[in-house]
Structure formats: C-alpha cells, structure tokens
Amino acid sequence: MVDYVDKRFCVVLPFRAVRHLPHLKLSPAGVVPQRDRRPRPIMDFSYSGVNDTALPLAPTAAMQFG
C-alpha cells in the first residue's frame, strides 16, 4: 500500500479526517498473495453497497477474463 501512496494512486487518511463526510461508505482492503511476484492489494467494492454507488466510467473492454 505504501507503494501505491508513493506513486499517488491512493491516499491514506485517518478516520477522524473523514468521519464527518455525509454518505461515507467504507470497504475493507485486502492483499492477494502472488507466486513469484509481490502481493497484490485489492479493494472489495461489493462490501456495504459501495459497488452500487460506483460510477461505470471504464470502457467495457478494460477488463477481460479468459
């Protein structure tokens, strides 16, 4: 996560700095171990209805499986 912060992909804030925000939704962060690579951080946006409020801005072809 420090690497993500250093590259400015995300910001880590203390809860007291954001708890007053209306409609604040939190989701747990996790880490997926990767063989022969560094662990990959993941965010679960299906938690607590966060996914329902996310805006679908990415192109459909951005995520491909298979």
Summary of the structure (lengths in Angstrom):
residues: 66
radius of gyration: 14.6
end to end distance: 27.6
largest distance: 42.4
contacts: 85
relative contact order: 0.15
helix: 29%
strand: 12%
